[in-house]
Amino acid sequence: MTTTFVGRESELDTVKTALTQRRCVTLTGGGGVGKSRLALRVAEQVRGQYPDGVWWIDLSNLYDDRLFTATVCDAVDLLDHNPRAPVEALCEWLSGRQVLLVFDCCERVLASCLLLVSELLAAAPQLTVLATSRQAIGVRIEHRIEVAPLSTDEDGGSDAVRLFRERCATAAPALSLDAPGSAEAVSAICRRLEGIPLAVELACARLRESSLTEIAERLGSRLDTLVDETVWPRRHRALRTAIGWSHELCSPPERLLWARLSVFRGPLEADDAMSVCAGGPLDEDDIPWLLERLVDQSVLQQVGTRYRMLDTLCEYGAMWLAELGEENALARRHAAHFAAMLGEAEAGWLSDRQVAWYARIAATHADVRAALDHLIEADPEAAVEMAGRTGLFWPCCGHLHESRDYLERVLALGTPPGPSRTRALWALGITLALQGDHGTALRIGEECTEAAGQDGTPQSVLFAAHTLGLTHLMAGRPQIAYDVCDHALITHGTSPPSGAPQLCCMVIRTFAHSALGRLSEAYEAAIALRRLSVRYGEHWARSYAFHQLAFIDLLQGRAHDAERHARDMLASKHNLNDNLGIALALDLLTGANAVQGNGIAAARTSGTGNTFWRMLGHPNHGTPELSEVRDQWELQARKAVGDDAYDRAFRTALNDDAEQGLASVMHGPLPS
């Protein structure tokens, strides 16, 4: 939330008390009444009572129950690398942990909320749930608290008036509310808006252009004449009035942009709006200025360079978009924009823009999903092409269940063979391999290889070799992995590399060298891969080059070099938001610290590493190639500082927030 909290002291106490006595508390009330803001403030104030964390789960951008569980997993940092059902993984993840989950906007997916919350509460006895919804979820043990509008007492000191005064200080700082008659006008406005916070804020946004008297008169007139209650119930009439009046006072281009922006599912950049919303009377060059106008009028909120619209205002915009008959056209433009964005991201992967593209894809995740859903229904071939391009990004960033779901859906569409379908098979193959479903991954890899043979393009052959090579490598068959990728690189590689699949195959070949004990060849290949990656400015392949250098340094007794390379890998993987890579780097850094006698650093790094492995669905263990030496490292670290000191440092890191622990590790070498 970008604004301060006004009033609600008694509600805060009521909710906090309820959370100490009940395991499922739901804040109900109409749109714009302040449920989310109240829940956020409660979550901030009770954070210290939940040792394993307070997690905010934003459901406001959901439009399909299919995406619900994946959204919850993302919100709690569960990036499960197993083929099991996400609900099963969530139950295991939360079992035994003292956690508060805050589900916001449950009315979007009410049936799914009922099922999942019921399962989670049964599986995790120490779990507490706080939810916001326009109606009760229906969980058997649910305790419902109705969130009322702010008080609108006649004395002028009501919470609604306090909110109005505070927002007025921002919207129109030169306006004095102490002039004769002003206090009465403010009280009248707040009463007519029934104390609904969103309605009050929208009215305040008009103070730049209208006087208090004008606002009071217009609101009174509109409220008296409002008779259409077919869209929203009568109890929402004040909010409907405020939004409708704010809409009327917008210029025609502002109203049109408001409607068209409702197609977005998450925060957006100005460039997104220019691409999707321009056309007809909306000139592309005018959109940045119009966005600022909508911010000034509290229709949009701005955080940094991104804009978002509150759920209730988005609903109103969507209603007008339907009235304009533009729903289908905007859905097509939206899908085309994000499909093109993924195409640009793939083309720019092998460049110094790589990290920026990972951040961009992550920031627009909800809109990428929406675009894919539209294309699956409207344009199957475009859906296959777009889904295949997620393969460079989604598996790396932990969206394995979503990746598998979308790729299986698009591949079932029966589109004709071609490079796009081959790339989708590759993306599915690596997703399955990373989930540990090696049998299915091998079958898909062989299908991908056959498809690549039909395509006859070097890129397709290299993609197919990578998915087969990764599967064989992870299944413990490094010689086959090496042979597959080496053959593809010899027959279809270019110098310099022409795209992502070639670097992917080079990474597999390097790892296969070291797995086969050919350490000199592996070290040389890693040096070459690092040099090439630095030349391009990319980080994905470079990070794996650092992994191999650190791993071999450790095996050959160069602990100081191993630490340096492990830290370099950690920095690159952190830039990419690749939690699997972060866990791999932390394993190596643990070993480097232990061998150097830095026992406290080894304990802390090991604890943080275990936190990341647990997030990935691999608790208490990491990579198999380090299994033989991991116990040895722990013994060395314990010997250096003693069992008690080691255990304290390990437990502190294990119980710490993952990002805080990682920041501590990345800050620099820790003292013994």
N, C-alpha and C positions, 0 to 999 in steps of 0.2 A: 504494500500500500504506500502511496506517495504522499498522503496527507496525514495530519495528526489525529489523535483519538479524542473525541469530545463526549463527555457524559458516560453513561453505562456503568457507573461505579457499582450500583446494586446488582446489575446483571452479571458483571465480572465476578463478584463474590458468589452469586448463586451458581454460576457455571463451575467455578473452581471447587466449590463445596460438593457439587454433584459428582465431579470427577473423582473425588476421594471416596465416594460411596457407591458409584455405579461404574460399570465397565463399558457401557455404550450410552453416550449422551448425544442427542440430536437437537440442534438449534433450528427451529422452523420459523417461517414467516414469509411474507411476500417479497417480490423482487425489489431491490434497492433499499430494504429496511436496515441493512447493516449486519447481516448474519456473518458474512465472511470477515469483516473487519473485527467483529467481536471475537470470533474464533481465533483470529490471528493474534489479537492481544492476549487472550487466555493462553494460547500456546507459548507465547514469549514469556509470560509470567510463571508458568508451571514447569518450564524446561528443566530446572534443576531437580524436579521430583521424579524424573524418568532417566535413570542412569544410562540406558541404551539408546536414548534419543527421542526427539519429537520430529515427526516427518509430515510435511504438508503435501497433500495429494490433490492437485488441481484438476477437476473433472470438467471445467467450464468449456473446454474446447472439444469435448467428445461429441460425436454425432452417431456413434455406432457401438453397440455392446461388444462387438468383436475386439475393439481396441482397449477395453476397460482394464483387463488384468495386466496387459503389458504396460499401461500407463501407471498402474500401482507399483509394478516391479521397478520401473524406471525411477519413480519418486522415492523409493526406499533404497535405491542403489543396489538392487539385486539384479545382477547381470548373469543369470544362471547359464552356465556352459554345459548343460545336460539336456538330453532330449525329453526328460520327464515333463509332465504338465506344469505350467507356471503356478497354478494354485497349490500343487504339492510342494513346489520349491518355496513359495511364500510361507506356507505353514511351517516348514522346517526352519526357514530363516528366522521366523519370529518366535518359534518355540523356545521357552526358557529365557526370553529377553523381556525386560521391563521397558515397554515402548508405548508412546502415545502416537496413534495415527490420526491425522486430521483429514477427513474426506470433505472437500469443498464442492458444492453444487451437485449433490447426489441426485437431484431430480432429473438430471440428464440420463442417468442409467440406473433407475431405481431398482429394477428387478435384479440386475447384476450386483448392485450394492448389497441387497438383502442376502443373496446367496453367499457372496464372498465374505462379508463381515461376519455372518453366522459361522462359516467354516473357520475363519481365522480366530474368532473368540473361543471356539471349542478347542482348537489346536494349540493355542498360546494362552495359558492361564494368567500370565502377567500382563497381557496386552489390554490397553484401554483405547477406545475409539471415541473421538469427537467428530460429529458430522454436521454439515449445514445442508438444508434441503427445504424446498418449498412445501414438502409434506413429509410425514414420518417415513422412515425406511421400512419399518415393519419387523425388525429384529425382536425376538421374543423378550429379551431383557432390556429393550430400549427405554431410556428415560428421555422424554421430550420436554424441551423448554421453548416456549413461544417467545420470539423476539419481537417486542412491540416497537412502534415508531417512537421517536424521541418525544419527551414531554413538551407540551405547548401551553403551559399555564399562562394565565392572564397577567401575572405580575411582571413579565418582561425578563425574568431571570431563568427561563426554561432552558433545557438542554438544546432544543431546536434553535432558540435564539442565540445561544452561545455558539453553536455551529455556524449559524448565519453570519455572526459578527467575525468569526475567525476567517471564514472563506471570503468575506467581503474585504478583509485586510489584504488578502492576496489578489483578488480580482479587481478591486477598485480602491487602492490604498488612499487615494485623495478624497474619497467620499467620507464625510462625517456622519456617523449614525447617532450623534448626540444632539443634532438640531431639533427644534420643536417639531413634534409630529413624527419624527423618524422612528422612534422606539415603537410607537403605536403601529406604524406601517410594517415594521419588521415582524412584530407579533402577529399582525393580521396575515401576512404572507405565510408565516410558519404554520398558523392554524389552518389556513386554506390548503396547505400542502400536507396537512395531517402529520407533520413531524417526520416525514420520510426523508432520511438523510440524502439519498440520491436526488430527490426532487428539490430539496433545499439547495444543494450544490449547483444544480442546473439553473435555478433561479438566480443565484449569486453570480453566475457567469455572465448574466445579462446586465449586470450593473455598469459595465463599461459603456453601454449604449442606451440604457433606459433608467429613469429615475425610480425611486422606491414606490412613489405613488402610481406611476404607470404600470409597474410590475404587479402591484396589489390589485389594481383595477382590471388588468387583463386576465389575471388568474381567476379573479372572482367571476368575471364574465364567462370565461371558458368553463369553469366548474359548474355554473348554473345551466349551461346549454349542453353539457356532455350527456348524451343519451345512448351512444353506441357501446354496449357492454358485451358484444359478441366475441371480441378477441381476448380481453382481460376481464376478470370478475369485477363487480362493483367495488369490492374492498380495495382494489388497486386504482380507483379512479383518479386519486390525487397524483399518483406517479404517472399514470397515463396522461393526465392533464399537463404536468410539467414537461414530460418528454415531447408530447405533441406540440405544446406551445414553443418549446425550444426548437423543434423541427420547423415550425412555421416561420420563426424568425431567422432561420438560416437562409442564405441566398439560394436560388435554384441550383447553382453548381455545388454548393456545400451539401445540400440535401441529396443530390445525386451521388456525390462521393460517399456520403454516410451510408446510403443504401448499398452501393457497390462494395464498400469495405466489409460488409457483413459476410462476404464469401470467404474471408480469411478465418483460419482456425486458431491462429496464434499471433504473437507480436510480429509486426512487419516493418520493413524498411521503406523509405520513400520510393526507392527504385521499384520495389514490389508493387506499390500502389500505382506508380506511373505505368508500369507494364500491363497490369491487369485492369485498371479502372479507367484509363483514358479511352476516349472515343466519343463521337457525337458532340454534344455541347461541352464536354470536358476535354480541354486541351492538356496534353501531357505536361507542358511547361508550367501550367498553373497549379498542378497537383501539390508540389511541396508547400506552396503558400496556402492552399486550401487545407492541407493537413494542420498547419499551424493555427489556422482559424478555428478548426474543430477542437484543437487542444485548448485554445482560449475560451471556448464555450463549454468546456468540460465534457464534450462528446468523446474525445480521445484522451488517453493518458500517454505521456511521453517519458520514456526511461532511456537516457542516452540517445542513440540514433533510432530507436525503435518505438513504434506506436502500438497501443492496444486499446480495444474498446471493451467496456464492461459488458458482461453477458446480457443484461437487461436492455442496454442500448443497442447491442448487436441484434437482439430479437426484433426490436422495432425497425432497425434498418432492413432486416431480412423480410419483414412484412411489406415494406415499401418496395423492395426489389421485386417481390412477387407481384405487387400491384402494377409495377412498370413492365412486367412480362420479360424481365431480363435474367431470371434465375439460370436458365440453361446456357445462355450466352456467356454469363460471368463464370459459370462452372467450367465451361470449355476454355475460356481465357486463363483462368486460374490454373487448370491442369496443364495447359500448354506452357505457361510461364515456369512452373516448377519442374516440368520435364526438361525444358530447355536449360534451366539452371543446373540440373544434374548432368546434362550433356556438357556444359561448360566446365563443371567441376571435374568430370572425367578427363576432358581435354587438358585441363590445367593441373592434373595430379602430379605429373612429372615436372615440377617447377617450384620456384620459391613461393608460389601461392598455395602450395599444398595444405599447410596448416590453416590458412585462412578459409580454404574450402571445407575442411573438416568442421571448423567452427560454424560456418554458414549452414551446412547440412544439419548439424546438430540443432542450431537455433530455429530452423524451419521444419523441424521433424513432424509436427502435427499437420502442417500444410502439405508436406511431401506425401504423407499417408493419405490425406484427403484427395490429392491429385491422382494418386494411384487407384484409389477406390472409384473415382469417376471414370478413369480410363478403362478399368476392368469392365465396366458396364458399357461404355460408349465407344471405345477404340482399342480392341484387344491387342493389336500389333504394337501400338504405341505403349500400351501397358507392359508388354513383354520387354520392350526396349528400355523403358524407364526403370523397371524392377531390376533388370540386369545391371544397370549402372549403380544401383545402391550397393552392389557387392564390394566396392572399394571402400565404403564408408560404414554401413550399418554393422557388419560383423566386427569390424575394428572397434566400434564404439559400444559394443555389447548388446545390440538389438537382435540377438540371434533368433528368439522366438518369433518376433515380427518378421524378420528376414525370411525365415522358413515359411511362415504362413503366406506372405505375399507371393513369394516365388513359386510355391506349390500351386497357388491359385492361378497365377498367370500362365504357368506351364500346362495347366489343365484346360486352357482356353482353346487348344487345338489350332494354334496359328501355324502358318507354313514354316518349314525349316529356313534357316538363315543365320547370319552372324549374331543378330540380336537374341535369338532363341538359344544359340550356343553360349552366349555370355550369361544368360539367365541360368542355364544349367551349371555353368562354372560357379556362379554366385551361390546357388543352392548347394553344390558339392562342398564348397569350403565352409558354408554354414553348418552343414551336417558333420563335417570333420571336426570343427571346433566344438560342436556339441558332444563329441565322442561317439556319435552314431556311425562308426566306421564302415559297417556292412552296407548301409544305405548309401553312404557317401561314395563308396567304391562303385556301386551300381550306377549312380548318377555320373560319376567321373568317366566310366566306360561309355555311357550314353553321350556324354559331352565330347569324348574323343571321336566317337562315330560321327557325330554332327559336325565336328570340326573338319573331319575328312571330306565331308560333303561340301562344306563351305569353301575349303581350299585357300583360306586366308591365313597369313602368318599369325595374326592376332588370335584367331580362333584356336589354332594349334597350340599356341603358347598358353592361352587360358586353360585349355583342356589338360595340358601337361601339368600346370600348376595345381589344379584341383586333384588330379591323381597323385602327384608328388606329395602334396600336403597330407593326403589321406594315408599313403603308405608310410610316410615319415612318422605321423602321429600313432600309427598302429604298430610301430616297431619294425618296419621293413625299410631301413635307410638305403640299402643297395638298390632296391627297385625304385625308390624315390629319386635317387641320384641318376639312374639310367634314364628314366622317363624325362626328367628335366634337362639333363645334359644333351640328350638326342634332340629335343625340341630347340634348345639354344643353338646347337651346331647347325641344324638344318634351316631354322627360321629366324634366328637372332640377327640383329643388325648392330653395327658399330658407328655411332653411339646408339644405345637402345632407343626404340621408337615409341615406347609406351609402357604402361604399368605391367602387363603380363610378363614382359621380359625380365623386369626387375624382380617380380614375384618368383619366377623360376630360378633366378640367380640366388635368391635367399634360400630356397629349398636346397639347391645344390651345395651351398656353403654349409648348411646345417647337416646335410647328409655326410659330407666329408668328415666333420668332427665326430658324428655318431659312429662312423666306421673306424675311428681311431686315426684318421689321416690328418693329424693336427697341423702339420706344416702347410699342407694344401689348403686346409680350412682357414688358417691365419692369413695366408696370402690372398685367398679369395675375399676374405672379410676386409682386408686393407684396400683391395681394388674396388670393392663395393662401396666402402666408405668414401673413397676418393671420387667415385662417380656420382654418388648422392650429393656430396658437397658441391660438386660442379653444377648440378641441377638445382640445388637449394631445397631438395625434398628431404623429409624426415623419416618416412615409414621404413624404407629399406636401410637407411643409415642407422636407425635404432637397432635393427637386427644385426648389422655389421658390428656395432658396439657390443651387442650381446655375445657374439662369438669371440670377439677379442677379449672381453672380460672373462669368459668361460675358460678359454685356453690359457690366459694369463694365470688364472687360479690353478689350473692343473699343472702348470709348469713353474709354479713358485714365485710369480711376479705379482704379489698381492697389492702393492701400491698402484701398479698399472691397472690391475683388475678393478680397483676402487674407482679410478679415474674413468675408465671405460663404462663401468656400471652406472656411474653418475651421469655420464653423457647419454646413455640409453634412457635413464630415468627422465631426464629433461626432455628428450625427444618424445617419449611416450606420453608424458604429461601434456605436452603441447598438442598432441593428437587426441587427448582424452581417451587413451587406450588402456583400460584397466588391466587387461590380461598382460600387456607389455609392462605395465607398472609393477605387477606382481612378479613377473620374471626378473625384472631389474632389481627388485628388492631382495630376491633370493641371492643373487650374485653379490650384491652389496653386503648382505649379511655375512657371506663367506669371506669377503675381502676384509671386513672389520675384524672378524674372529681370528683369522690367520695373522693379522697384524697385532693381536693382543688387545684390541679395543673392545672389551667384553660388554660394557654398557651400551655402546653403539650397536654391537651385534644383537644384543637382546632387544633393543628398541626397534631396530630395523626388522628383526624377525617377527616381533609382535605386530608391527604395521603390515608386513607382508602377509601374515596369517589373516589379518582383517580383510585384505584385498582378495586372498584366495577364498575366504568364506563368502564374500560378495559374489564371487564367480561360481559358487556352488561346489568348490573343492576345499572344504575345511580341513585344516591340519596337514595338508600336504601340497606340494607344488610340482615342479617339473621332475619327471622320472630320471633324467640324466644326472640330477644332483642328489638323488636319494641315498646313494652310497656314502657321500661325504657330508650330508647335512648333519647327521648325528655327531660326526667328528668335529664339525665346526662348533656345535653347541658345547661339547666337552671342552674345547679350547677356550671358548668365551667364559664358561663357568669357572674354569681353572684360573683365568686372569683376574676375575673380580669376586669370586665366591658365589655359592648357590643363592643365598638370600638376596644379594644385590641384583643378581641376574634375574631372579624370579620377579622381584619388584619392578624392575625396568620393563621386563617382558609383559607383565600384566597391565602396567600403565599404558603401554603402547597398544596392546590388544583391545583395551576397553576405551581407548580414545577415539574421537571422531576420525574417520579415515583420512579426510582432507587435512585435518590439523596434524595428524601423525605424519602424513606425507610431507607437509610443509616443513615440519621439524627435521625430517630426514634430509630434505633437499637444501636446507639452510646451510649445511656444511658438516664436516666431521664432528661427531659428538665426543666429548671428553670421557675418558674411562672413569 
